[in-house]
């Protein structure tokens, strides 16, 4: 475990089980092209990746290897290219938001997911900085009061840390629950937003 309460991604295979070499196929078509930029912030390593539709991933980790592994797992058929001026500008804007939660930014997002996931993610974006909501509250807000577990799964599927603020979702008793990028990062984000 590291200081943020997460295990190294290489050891935990969180998204699709153990990583294996892909089976040989005839189709070598690249599904999309991603450009990313890497930096550091108070939460550790920060990666912002973009495609033609906008920002498609904001990932947090303890190292370059952590965020690269996660990006490759989430976009297995993408051609991934490091850095250009647009990706770097987006990284700088997201870093500013991490460090100062009241920073006003309007960024193009590629929020790919099921209809249900997108409903959850839109509801999360409506939670103001400094506030929290429970999984049950989010389920009620989207008109699916019995879907509390599915709301938690949609939070876990979020690829856009900070920008889709799943860190603002807590248990019904107000206690912190899991966070894709570590409970300690979630605690830091919520404390910072409460002070802002």
CORVEN-V930511 format. One record per residue. N is the residue number from 0. RES is the residue in three letters. SS is DSSP state (hx for helix, st for strand, lp for the rest). PHI is phi as a letter, one per 30 degrees, with the letter a starting at -180 (* if undefined). PSI is psi in radians with two decimals (none if undefined). Layout:
n=N res=RES ss=SS phi=PHI psi=PSI
n=N res=RES ss=SS phi=PHI psi=PSI
This chain:
n=0 res=UNK ss=lp phi=* psi=2.58
n=1 res=UNK ss=lp phi=c psi=-3.00
n=2 res=UNK ss=lp phi=d psi=-0.27
n=3 res=UNK ss=lp phi=c psi=0.09
n=4 res=UNK ss=lp phi=i psi=0.33
n=5 res=UNK ss=lp phi=c psi=2.65
n=6 res=UNK ss=lp phi=d psi=2.77
n=7 res=UNK ss=lp phi=e psi=2.41
n=8 res=UNK ss=hx phi=d psi=-0.59
n=9 res=UNK ss=hx phi=d psi=-0.57
n=10 res=UNK ss=hx phi=d psi=-0.36
n=11 res=UNK ss=hx phi=c psi=-0.28
n=12 res=UNK ss=lp phi=h psi=1.12
n=13 res=UNK ss=lp phi=d psi=-0.43
n=14 res=UNK ss=lp phi=c psi=-0.64
n=15 res=UNK ss=lp phi=b psi=0.57
n=16 res=UNK ss=lp phi=i psi=-3.00
n=17 res=UNK ss=lp phi=d psi=2.50
n=18 res=UNK ss=lp phi=d psi=2.31
n=19 res=UNK ss=lp phi=b psi=2.72
n=20 res=UNK ss=lp phi=d psi=2.39
n=21 res=UNK ss=lp phi=d psi=2.55
n=22 res=UNK ss=lp phi=d psi=2.50
n=23 res=UNK ss=lp phi=d psi=2.36
n=24 res=UNK ss=lp phi=b psi=2.87
n=25 res=UNK ss=lp phi=d psi=-0.47
n=26 res=UNK ss=lp phi=d psi=1.92
n=27 res=UNK ss=lp phi=c psi=0.38
n=28 res=UNK ss=lp phi=d psi=2.35
n=29 res=UNK ss=lp phi=d psi=2.20
n=30 res=UNK ss=lp phi=d psi=-0.62
n=31 res=UNK ss=st phi=a psi=2.93
n=32 res=UNK ss=st phi=c psi=2.27
n=33 res=UNK ss=st phi=c psi=2.46
n=34 res=UNK ss=st phi=b psi=2.37
n=35 res=UNK ss=st phi=b psi=2.81
n=36 res=UNK ss=st phi=b psi=2.53
n=37 res=UNK ss=st phi=c psi=2.54
n=38 res=UNK ss=st phi=a psi=-3.01
n=39 res=UNK ss=st phi=b psi=2.68
n=40 res=UNK ss=st phi=b psi=-3.06
n=41 res=UNK ss=lp phi=d psi=-0.24
n=42 res=UNK ss=lp phi=c psi=-0.03
n=43 res=UNK ss=st phi=j psi=-2.53
n=44 res=UNK ss=st phi=d psi=2.36
n=45 res=UNK ss=st phi=b psi=2.28
n=46 res=UNK ss=st phi=b psi=2.37
n=47 res=UNK ss=st phi=b psi=2.18
n=48 res=UNK ss=st phi=c psi=2.50
n=49 res=UNK ss=st phi=b psi=2.72
n=50 res=UNK ss=st phi=b psi=-2.91
n=51 res=UNK ss=lp phi=d psi=-0.42
n=52 res=UNK ss=lp phi=d psi=-0.15
n=53 res=UNK ss=st phi=k psi=-2.77
n=54 res=UNK ss=st phi=d psi=2.15
n=55 res=UNK ss=st phi=c psi=-0.20
n=56 res=UNK ss=st phi=a psi=2.37
n=57 res=UNK ss=st phi=b psi=1.96
n=58 res=UNK ss=st phi=b psi=2.52
n=59 res=UNK ss=st phi=c psi=2.56
n=60 res=UNK ss=st phi=a psi=-3.05
n=61 res=UNK ss=lp phi=c psi=-0.22
n=62 res=UNK ss=lp phi=a psi=2.93
n=63 res=UNK ss=hx phi=e psi=-0.75
n=64 res=UNK ss=hx phi=d psi=-0.71
n=65 res=UNK ss=hx phi=e psi=-0.92
n=66 res=UNK ss=hx phi=d psi=-0.57
n=67 res=UNK ss=hx phi=d psi=-0.78
n=68 res=UNK ss=hx phi=e psi=-0.78
n=69 res=UNK ss=hx phi=d psi=-0.73
n=70 res=UNK ss=hx phi=d psi=-0.78
n=71 res=UNK ss=hx phi=d psi=-0.62
n=72 res=UNK ss=hx phi=d psi=-0.68
n=73 res=UNK ss=hx phi=d psi=-0.43
n=74 res=UNK ss=lp phi=b psi=1.20
n=75 res=UNK ss=lp phi=d psi=-0.34
n=76 res=UNK ss=lp phi=c psi=0.32
n=77 res=UNK ss=st phi=c psi=2.58
n=78 res=UNK ss=st phi=d psi=2.10
n=79 res=UNK ss=st phi=c psi=2.17
n=80 res=UNK ss=st phi=b psi=2.33
n=81 res=UNK ss=st phi=d psi=2.26
n=82 res=UNK ss=lp phi=i psi=2.30
n=83 res=UNK ss=lp phi=a psi=3.01
n=84 res=UNK ss=hx phi=d psi=-0.58
n=85 res=UNK ss=hx phi=d psi=-0.77
n=86 res=UNK ss=hx phi=d psi=-0.69
n=87 res=UNK ss=hx phi=d psi=-0.72
n=88 res=UNK ss=hx phi=d psi=-0.75
n=89 res=UNK ss=hx phi=d psi=-0.74
n=90 res=UNK ss=hx phi=e psi=-0.78
n=91 res=UNK ss=hx phi=d psi=-0.68
n=92 res=UNK ss=hx phi=d psi=-0.73
n=93 res=UNK ss=hx phi=d psi=-0.70
n=94 res=UNK ss=hx phi=d psi=-0.74
n=95 res=UNK ss=hx phi=d psi=-0.67
n=96 res=UNK ss=hx phi=d psi=-0.70
n=97 res=UNK ss=hx phi=e psi=-0.82
n=98 res=UNK ss=hx phi=d psi=-0.46
n=99 res=UNK ss=lp phi=b psi=1.55
n=100 res=UNK ss=lp phi=e psi=-0.32
n=101 res=UNK ss=lp phi=d psi=0.11
n=102 res=UNK ss=lp phi=d psi=2.22
n=103 res=UNK ss=lp phi=d psi=2.06
n=104 res=UNK ss=lp phi=b psi=2.55
n=105 res=UNK ss=lp phi=b psi=1.86
n=106 res=UNK ss=lp phi=c psi=2.53
n=107 res=UNK ss=lp phi=d psi=2.21
n=108 res=UNK ss=st phi=c psi=2.47
n=109 res=UNK ss=lp phi=c psi=1.59
n=110 res=UNK ss=lp phi=c psi=1.18
n=111 res=UNK ss=lp phi=d psi=2.35
n=112 res=UNK ss=lp phi=l psi=3.13
n=113 res=UNK ss=lp phi=d psi=2.93
n=114 res=UNK ss=hx phi=e psi=-0.75
n=115 res=UNK ss=hx phi=d psi=-0.83
n=116 res=UNK ss=hx phi=e psi=-0.74
n=117 res=UNK ss=hx phi=d psi=-0.63
n=118 res=UNK ss=hx phi=d psi=-0.77
n=119 res=UNK ss=hx phi=d psi=-0.84
n=120 res=UNK ss=hx phi=d psi=-0.66
n=121 res=UNK ss=hx phi=d psi=-0.72
n=122 res=UNK ss=hx phi=d psi=-0.66
n=123 res=UNK ss=hx phi=d psi=-0.67
n=124 res=UNK ss=hx phi=d psi=-0.31
n=125 res=UNK ss=lp phi=d psi=-0.17
n=126 res=UNK ss=lp phi=d psi=2.05
n=127 res=UNK ss=lp phi=d psi=2.66
n=128 res=UNK ss=lp phi=e psi=2.39
n=129 res=UNK ss=lp phi=j psi=-0.12
n=130 res=UNK ss=lp phi=c psi=2.83
n=131 res=UNK ss=lp phi=b psi=2.91
n=132 res=UNK ss=st phi=b psi=2.67
n=133 res=UNK ss=st phi=d psi=2.84
n=134 res=UNK ss=hx phi=e psi=-0.70
n=135 res=UNK ss=hx phi=d psi=-0.71
n=136 res=UNK ss=hx phi=d psi=-0.75
n=137 res=UNK ss=hx phi=d psi=-0.75
n=138 res=UNK ss=hx phi=e psi=-0.75
n=139 res=UNK ss=hx phi=d psi=-0.73
n=140 res=UNK ss=hx phi=d psi=-0.57
n=141 res=UNK ss=lp phi=c psi=0.12
n=142 res=UNK ss=lp phi=i psi=0.42
n=143 res=UNK ss=lp phi=b psi=1.15
n=144 res=UNK ss=lp phi=d psi=-0.37
n=145 res=UNK ss=lp phi=c psi=0.07
n=146 res=UNK ss=lp phi=c psi=0.64
n=147 res=UNK ss=hx phi=d psi=-0.79
n=148 res=UNK ss=hx phi=d psi=-0.69
n=149 res=UNK ss=hx phi=d psi=-0.58
n=150 res=UNK ss=hx phi=d psi=-0.78
n=151 res=UNK ss=hx phi=d psi=-0.68
n=152 res=UNK ss=hx phi=d psi=-0.65
n=153 res=UNK ss=hx phi=d psi=-0.66
n=154 res=UNK ss=hx phi=d psi=-0.75
n=155 res=UNK ss=hx phi=d psi=-0.47
n=156 res=UNK ss=hx phi=d psi=-0.13
n=157 res=UNK ss=lp phi=d psi=2.23
n=158 res=UNK ss=lp phi=c psi=-0.05
n=159 res=UNK ss=st phi=c psi=1.23
n=160 res=UNK ss=lp phi=e psi=2.55
n=161 res=UNK ss=lp phi=i psi=-0.89
n=162 res=UNK ss=lp phi=d psi=-0.63
n=163 res=UNK ss=lp phi=c psi=1.73
n=164 res=UNK ss=lp phi=d psi=1.19
n=165 res=UNK ss=hx phi=d psi=-0.27
n=166 res=UNK ss=hx phi=d psi=-0.26
n=167 res=UNK ss=hx phi=d psi=0.06
n=168 res=UNK ss=st phi=c psi=2.25
n=169 res=UNK ss=st phi=b psi=3.02
n=170 res=UNK ss=lp phi=d psi=2.88
n=171 res=UNK ss=lp phi=e psi=-0.49
n=172 res=UNK ss=lp phi=d psi=0.07
n=173 res=UNK ss=lp phi=i psi=-0.11
n=174 res=UNK ss=lp phi=d psi=2.66
n=175 res=UNK ss=lp phi=d psi=2.48
n=176 res=UNK ss=lp phi=b psi=-2.98
n=177 res=UNK ss=lp phi=e psi=2.73
n=178 res=UNK ss=lp phi=b psi=2.28
n=179 res=UNK ss=lp phi=e psi=-0.59
n=180 res=UNK ss=lp phi=c psi=0.33
n=181 res=UNK ss=lp phi=j psi=2.33
n=182 res=UNK ss=hx phi=d psi=-0.59
n=183 res=UNK ss=hx phi=d psi=-0.65
n=184 res=UNK ss=hx phi=d psi=-0.72
n=185 res=UNK ss=hx phi=e psi=-0.82
n=186 res=UNK ss=hx phi=e psi=-0.80
n=187 res=UNK ss=hx phi=d psi=-0.78
n=188 res=UNK ss=hx phi=d psi=-0.82
n=189 res=UNK ss=hx phi=d psi=-0.69
n=190 res=UNK ss=hx phi=d psi=-0.76
n=191 res=UNK ss=hx phi=d psi=-0.76
n=192 res=UNK ss=hx phi=d psi=-0.62
n=193 res=UNK ss=hx phi=d psi=-0.55
n=194 res=UNK ss=hx phi=d psi=-0.37
n=195 res=UNK ss=lp phi=d psi=none
